[in-house]
């Protein structure tokens, strides 16, 4: 086994990308005794996005990194997940969260504004003395037997023992690690917005994650910022492909028209939305290779997935913890076997999650009235008459504990 002190402390790890995955990886690697250095192409004035759901498998990683107190202060803890009919508003099925989640899985389920999560991770990185360089764009890298050199454009090249590509959906590092994937438009476009709670009628929004399911579309909403704002994400089937960009502006009228005829609560919520963004949803085949001799991938750079299980950030956090522990406890000085094991383990886990997310999206959007009726009966019977069986369906996902598995 590698000497977890001197050898780990001497290893410099360059992390390209300071999003949620890259920041979590820096903290986990620092926790394991390494010397991580972050490089981010943007200025990081703000982290793009709105709300994010943190299931117990992700929360366990953040707690293990010492972030329990700031996370609990910034997050909202929902009581349940509600699935509702798009016109009637009838409660089709529910799944308890809150104390149920903490008791069953050993950690709570949180909703949080993405910028708030990003900020607390940045603060932790700063507090632990991890260098973070902004305005540094990775253009490629070369490897030797004992190090990797990163081309940072107008900046001096960066030399490290390991390069970690955490640079997201359109990863530069991925293009040099493997044959780049070919994205396939799913025929779906997602909209996102934040709505001030003060602009809504009282008690319009329950303290839950609520999913409204209809033919060819669905809408999810939940509280963030301690209940001061409501995050909404709406997914609509579309005939033509659009830009795969998180920050593309959308007309509110376009979103309202897509949900005309839906339940009054949905329409009132949409009427209060002001700043709306959209992005086209593209799917990708799993990458067969994540690593070279001294380079590997993490998060969306390794396994982009559709958002229907709200697990994109969670998988990146799991990646970060598992990689840090496999490197720390490697059986020899060569990091190759640790990277191979990381790829094997994480491909199995993330591949299963990605497929389950695809299936969830299909289930939300059923067009046939008969199929929707069968779905609603199955979900309703399960949540009301067989709750233990219904809850157990999520044990493989939310009950996964990367911290206990890789200590």
C-alpha positions as CSV (number, residue, x, y, z in Angstrom):
1,X,0.0,0.0,0.0
2,X,1.2,3.5,-0.8
3,X,2.6,5.4,2.2
4,X,-0.4,7.7,2.9
5,X,1.8,10.5,4.2
6,X,5.0,11.4,2.3
7,X,4.1,10.0,-1.1
8,X,0.6,11.4,-1.2
9,X,1.7,14.8,0.1
10,X,4.3,15.0,-2.7
11,X,1.8,14.3,-5.5
12,X,0.5,17.4,-7.2
13,X,-2.9,16.9,-8.9
14,X,-4.1,19.4,-11.5
15,X,-7.9,19.7,-11.7
16,X,-9.3,21.3,-14.8
17,X,-12.7,22.7,-13.9
18,X,-13.9,24.4,-10.7
19,X,-17.6,23.5,-10.8
20,X,-19.3,21.4,-8.2
21,X,-17.4,18.3,-9.2
22,X,-14.0,19.8,-9.4
23,X,-14.3,21.7,-6.1
24,X,-15.5,18.5,-4.3
25,X,-12.6,16.6,-5.8
26,X,-10.1,19.2,-4.6
27,X,-11.5,18.9,-1.1
28,X,-11.5,15.1,-1.1
29,X,-8.0,14.9,-2.5
30,X,-6.7,17.4,0.0
31,X,-8.4,15.3,2.7
32,X,-6.5,12.3,1.5
33,X,-3.2,14.1,1.8
34,X,-2.6,15.1,-1.9
35,X,-1.8,18.6,-3.3
36,X,-4.7,19.6,-5.6
37,X,-4.6,22.7,-7.7
38,X,-7.7,24.0,-9.5
39,X,-7.8,25.7,-12.9
40,X,-11.0,27.3,-14.2
41,X,-11.5,29.0,-17.5
42,X,-14.2,31.4,-16.3
43,X,-14.0,34.2,-13.7
44,X,-16.3,32.4,-11.3
45,X,-18.3,35.5,-10.6
46,X,-21.3,33.3,-10.2
47,X,-22.1,29.7,-10.8
48,X,-24.7,29.3,-13.6
49,X,-27.8,27.5,-12.6
50,X,-30.8,27.6,-10.3
51,X,-31.8,24.8,-7.8
52,X,-30.2,21.5,-7.2
53,X,-31.4,18.4,-5.4
54,X,-28.9,16.7,-3.1
55,X,-29.9,13.1,-2.2
56,X,-28.4,11.3,0.8
57,X,-25.6,9.6,-1.3
58,X,-24.3,13.0,-2.1
59,X,-24.9,14.6,1.3
60,X,-22.8,11.9,2.9
61,X,-19.8,13.0,0.9
62,X,-20.3,16.7,1.9
63,X,-20.7,15.8,5.5
64,X,-17.6,13.7,5.4
65,X,-15.7,16.7,4.1
66,X,-16.7,18.7,7.1
67,X,-19.4,20.8,5.4
68,X,-22.4,19.7,7.5
69,X,-22.9,23.1,9.2
70,X,-22.8,25.4,6.2
71,X,-24.8,23.0,4.1
72,X,-27.6,22.7,6.7
73,X,-27.6,26.5,7.0
74,X,-28.0,27.1,3.2
75,X,-30.3,24.2,2.2
76,X,-34.0,23.5,2.4
77,X,-35.1,20.1,3.7
78,X,-38.3,18.9,1.8
79,X,-40.8,16.7,3.5
80,X,-41.6,14.4,0.6
81,X,-41.7,13.9,-3.2
82,X,-45.2,14.3,-4.7
83,X,-46.3,13.1,-8.1
84,X,-49.4,14.9,-9.4
85,X,-51.7,14.7,-12.4
86,X,-51.2,17.6,-14.8
87,X,-54.8,18.7,-15.1
88,X,-56.6,17.4,-12.0
89,X,-53.7,18.1,-9.6
90,X,-54.6,14.8,-8.0
91,X,-51.9,13.3,-5.8
92,X,-50.9,10.2,-7.6
93,X,-48.1,9.0,-5.4
94,X,-45.8,10.3,-2.7
95,X,-42.5,9.3,-1.2
96,X,-41.5,10.6,2.3
97,X,-38.2,12.5,2.7
98,X,-37.3,14.5,5.8
99,X,-36.9,12.3,8.8
100,X,-37.6,9.2,6.7
101,X,-34.6,9.8,4.5
102,X,-32.3,10.5,7.5
103,X,-33.5,7.4,9.3
104,X,-33.4,5.0,6.3
105,X,-30.2,6.3,4.6
106,X,-28.2,8.0,7.4
107,X,-28.4,11.5,5.8
108,X,-31.1,14.0,4.8
109,X,-32.3,15.0,1.4
110,X,-31.7,18.7,0.6
111,X,-32.7,21.3,-1.9
112,X,-30.2,24.1,-2.4
113,X,-29.5,27.0,-4.8
114,X,-26.7,25.9,-7.0
115,X,-24.8,29.1,-6.4
116,X,-25.1,28.7,-2.6
117,X,-23.6,25.2,-2.9
118,X,-20.9,26.4,-5.2
119,X,-20.1,29.2,-2.8
120,X,-19.7,27.0,0.3
121,X,-17.5,24.7,-1.7
122,X,-15.3,27.6,-2.8
123,X,-15.1,28.9,0.7
124,X,-14.0,25.5,1.9
125,X,-11.4,25.3,-0.8
126,X,-10.0,28.7,0.2
127,X,-10.1,27.9,3.9
128,X,-8.0,24.8,3.3
129,X,-5.4,26.6,1.2
130,X,-6.1,24.9,-2.1
131,X,-5.0,27.1,-5.0
132,X,-7.8,28.1,-7.4
133,X,-6.7,29.9,-10.7
134,X,-9.4,31.5,-12.7
135,X,-9.1,32.5,-16.3
136,X,-7.0,29.5,-17.2
137,X,-8.3,27.5,-20.1
138,X,-6.9,24.0,-20.7
139,X,-6.1,23.5,-24.4
140,X,-4.6,20.0,-24.2
141,X,-1.9,18.0,-22.4
142,X,1.1,15.7,-22.9
143,X,2.2,12.9,-20.7
144,X,5.5,11.4,-19.8
145,X,6.3,8.4,-17.6
146,X,6.3,10.4,-14.4
147,X,4.2,13.6,-15.1
148,X,1.6,15.3,-17.2
149,X,2.0,18.8,-18.7
150,X,-1.1,20.9,-19.3
151,X,-1.2,23.5,-22.0
152,X,-2.9,26.6,-20.5
153,X,-2.7,28.9,-23.6
154,X,-1.2,32.2,-22.7
155,X,-0.2,31.0,-19.2
156,X,2.8,28.9,-18.4
157,X,2.3,25.2,-18.8
158,X,1.3,23.3,-15.7
159,X,3.2,20.2,-14.6
160,X,1.6,17.7,-12.2
161,X,1.7,14.0,-11.5
162,X,-2.0,13.6,-12.3
163,X,-4.5,15.5,-14.4
164,X,-8.2,15.4,-13.5
165,X,-10.7,16.5,-16.1
166,X,-13.7,18.0,-14.3
167,X,-14.5,20.4,-17.0
168,X,-18.1,19.4,-17.7
169,X,-20.2,18.5,-20.6
170,X,-18.0,20.0,-23.3
171,X,-14.8,18.8,-21.7
172,X,-11.5,19.6,-23.4
173,X,-9.7,16.9,-21.4
174,X,-12.1,14.3,-22.5
175,X,-11.3,14.9,-26.2
176,X,-7.7,13.9,-25.5
177,X,-8.5,10.9,-23.3
178,X,-11.0,9.1,-25.5
179,X,-12.7,9.3,-28.9
180,X,-15.1,12.2,-28.2
181,X,-18.8,11.1,-27.9
182,X,-21.4,12.1,-30.4
183,X,-24.4,13.8,-28.7
184,X,-27.9,12.7,-29.7
185,X,-30.8,15.2,-29.3
186,X,-33.4,13.5,-27.2
187,X,-36.3,15.5,-28.6
188,X,-36.6,17.4,-25.3
189,X,-36.0,20.9,-24.2
190,X,-35.7,21.9,-20.5
191,X,-36.6,25.3,-19.0
192,X,-35.5,26.6,-15.7
193,X,-36.5,29.6,-13.6
194,X,-36.5,30.9,-10.0
195,X,-39.6,32.5,-8.6
196,X,-39.8,34.7,-5.5
197,X,-42.1,33.0,-2.9
198,X,-43.4,36.5,-1.9
199,X,-44.8,36.8,-5.5
200,X,-46.9,33.7,-5.1
201,X,-50.2,33.1,-3.2
202,X,-49.6,31.7,0.3
203,X,-49.5,27.9,0.5
204,X,-49.5,27.6,-3.3
205,X,-46.2,25.6,-3.1
206,X,-45.9,22.7,-0.7
207,X,-42.7,22.0,1.2
208,X,-42.0,19.1,-1.1
209,X,-40.4,18.3,-4.4
210,X,-43.5,18.2,-6.7
211,X,-43.5,16.6,-10.1
212,X,-46.5,17.3,-12.4
213,X,-46.7,14.6,-15.1
214,X,-48.4,15.1,-18.5
215,X,-48.3,13.8,-22.0
216,X,-45.0,14.8,-23.6
217,X,-43.9,17.1,-20.8
218,X,-43.4,17.4,-17.0
219,X,-42.7,20.2,-14.5
220,X,-40.8,20.0,-11.2
221,X,-40.7,22.6,-8.5
222,X,-39.3,22.9,-5.0
223,X,-38.1,25.5,-2.5
224,X,-34.5,26.8,-2.2
225,X,-32.9,29.6,-0.2
226,X,-34.7,28.6,3.0
227,X,-38.0,28.8,1.3
228,X,-37.6,32.3,0.0
229,X,-37.6,31.2,-3.7
230,X,-39.1,28.4,-5.7
231,X,-37.0,26.6,-8.3
232,X,-38.8,25.2,-11.3
233,X,-37.6,22.9,-14.1
234,X,-40.0,22.1,-17.0
235,X,-39.2,19.6,-19.7
236,X,-41.0,19.8,-23.0
237,X,-40.8,17.5,-26.1
238,X,-39.7,19.5,-29.2
239,X,-39.6,18.8,-32.9
240,X,-36.3,20.5,-33.7
241,X,-33.0,20.5,-31.9
242,X,-31.6,23.5,-30.1
243,X,-28.5,24.7,-28.5
244,X,-27.0,22.5,-25.7
245,X,-26.3,25.5,-23.5
246,X,-27.3,26.0,-19.8
247,X,-27.5,29.8,-20.2
248,X,-29.7,30.3,-23.3
249,X,-32.5,32.8,-22.6
250,X,-36.1,31.8,-23.3
251,X,-39.3,33.8,-23.6
252,X,-41.7,33.2,-20.7
253,X,-44.6,33.2,-23.1
254,X,-43.1,30.1,-24.8
255,X,-43.0,28.3,-21.5
256,X,-46.5,29.4,-20.5
257,X,-47.9,28.2,-23.8
258,X,-46.4,24.8,-23.4
259,X,-48.4,24.3,-20.1
260,X,-51.6,25.9,-21.1
261,X,-54.5,23.8,-19.8
262,X,-52.5,22.4,-16.9
263,X,-53.6,22.8,-13.3
264,X,-54.1,26.3,-11.9
265,X,-51.2,25.9,-9.5
266,X,-48.8,25.3,-12.4
267,X,-50.1,28.2,-14.4
268,X,-49.9,30.6,-11.4
269,X,-46.3,29.6,-10.8
270,X,-45.4,30.1,-14.4
271,X,-47.2,33.5,-14.5
272,X,-44.8,34.6,-11.7
273,X,-41.6,33.5,-13.5
274,X,-39.6,36.3,-15.0
275,X,-36.0,35.2,-15.9
276,X,-36.3,31.9,-17.9
277,X,-33.5,29.9,-19.4
278,X,-33.6,26.8,-21.6
279,X,-31.3,24.1,-22.8
280,X,-31.7,21.2,-25.2
281,X,-31.2,17.8,-23.7
282,X,-28.7,15.6,-25.5
283,X,-27.9,12.0,-24.6
284,X,-24.5,10.3,-25.1
285,X,-23.3,6.7,-25.2
286,X,-21.1,5.7,-22.2
287,X,-17.5,6.4,-22.7
288,X,-15.5,3.1,-22.9
289,X,-12.3,4.8,-21.6
290,X,-12.0,7.4,-18.9
291,X,-8.3,7.3,-18.2
292,X,-4.8,7.4,-19.7
293,X,-1.6,6.8,-17.8
294,X,-1.7,10.0,-15.8
295,X,-5.1,11.5,-16.6
296,X,-8.7,10.7,-15.7
297,X,-12.2,12.2,-15.9
298,X,-14.9,13.1,-13.3
299,X,-18.5,14.1,-13.3
300,X,-20.1,15.3,-16.6
301,X,-16.8,15.1,-18.3
302,X,-16.9,11.3,-17.8
303,X,-20.6,10.4,-17.8
304,X,-23.0,13.1,-18.8
305,X,-26.6,12.1,-18.0
306,X,-30.1,13.2,-18.4
307,X,-31.5,15.1,-15.3
308,X,-34.6,13.1,-14.5
309,X,-33.2,11.5,-11.4
310,X,-31.4,14.7,-10.2
311,X,-28.2,12.8,-9.9
312,X,-25.7,14.6,-12.1
313,X,-24.0,16.5,-9.2
314,X,-24.4,13.6,-6.9
315,X,-22.4,11.3,-9.2
316,X,-19.6,13.8,-9.5
317,X,-19.4,14.0,-5.7
318,X,-19.3,10.2,-5.5
319,X,-16.6,10.2,-8.1
320,X,-14.5,12.7,-6.1
321,X,-14.6,10.7,-2.9
322,X,-14.0,7.3,-4.5
323,X,-11.1,8.5,-6.6
324,X,-9.4,10.2,-3.7
325,X,-9.6,7.1,-1.5
326,X,-8.4,4.7,-4.3
327,X,-5.4,7.0,-4.9
328,X,-4.7,7.3,-1.2
329,X,-4.9,3.5,-0.5
330,X,-3.3,2.3,-3.8
331,X,-1.2,-0.8,-3.3
332,X,1.9,0.6,-5.2
333,X,3.4,3.8,-6.2
334,X,2.1,3.5,-9.8
335,X,-1.2,5.3,-10.0
336,X,-2.3,3.3,-13.1
337,X,-4.0,0.4,-11.2
338,X,-5.9,2.9,-9.0
339,X,-7.2,4.8,-12.1
340,X,-8.2,1.4,-13.7
341,X,-10.2,0.4,-10.6
342,X,-11.8,3.9,-10.4
343,X,-13.0,3.6,-14.0
344,X,-14.4,0.1,-13.5
345,X,-16.3,0.9,-10.3
346,X,-17.6,4.2,-11.4
347,X,-18.7,3.0,-14.9
348,X,-20.9,0.4,-13.3
349,X,-22.5,2.8,-10.9
350,X,-22.9,5.8,-13.2
351,X,-24.1,3.6,-16.1
352,X,-26.9,2.2,-14.0
353,X,-27.9,5.7,-12.8
354,X,-27.9,7.1,-16.4
355,X,-30.1,4.3,-17.7
356,X,-32.5,4.7,-14.8
357,X,-32.7,8.4,-15.5
358,X,-33.7,7.7,-19.1
359,X,-36.4,5.4,-18.0
360,X,-37.7,8.0,-15.5
361,X,-38.0,10.5,-18.3
362,X,-40.1,8.1,-20.4
363,X,-42.3,7.4,-17.4
364,X,-43.0,11.1,-16.8
365,X,-44.0,11.8,-20.4
366,X,-46.4,8.9,-21.4
367,X,-48.8,10.0,-24.2
368,X,-51.3,7.1,-24.1
369,X,-54.2,7.6,-21.7
370,X,-54.2,3.9,-21.0
371,X,-50.4,3.9,-20.2
372,X,-50.8,6.9,-17.9
373,X,-53.7,5.2,-16.1
374,X,-51.6,2.0,-15.6
375,X,-48.7,4.1,-14.4
376,X,-50.7,6.0,-11.9
377,X,-52.4,2.9,-10.5
378,X,-49.0,1.2,-10.1
379,X,-47.5,4.3,-8.4
380,X,-50.5,4.9,-6.2
381,X,-50.9,1.4,-5.0
382,X,-47.2,1.2,-4.3
383,X,-47.0,4.4,-2.2
384,X,-50.3,3.8,-0.3
385,X,-50.6,0.0,0.2
386,X,-47.0,-1.3,-0.2
387,X,-44.9,1.6,1.0
388,X,-41.9,-0.5,2.1
389,X,-41.6,-2.1,-1.3
390,X,-42.1,1.3,-3.0
391,X,-39.4,2.9,-0.9
392,X,-37.0,0.0,-1.4
393,X,-36.9,0.8,-5.1
394,X,-34.6,3.8,-4.3
395,X,-32.3,2.0,-1.8
396,X,-29.7,1.2,-4.5
397,X,-29.6,4.9,-5.4
398,X,-30.0,6.9,-2.2
399,X,-28.7,4.3,0.1
400,X,-25.4,4.0,-1.6
401,X,-22.6,5.2,0.8
402,X,-19.3,6.0,-0.9
403,X,-17.8,7.1,2.4
404,X,-18.3,3.8,4.3
405,X,-17.3,1.8,1.2
406,X,-14.1,3.8,0.7
407,X,-12.7,4.9,4.0
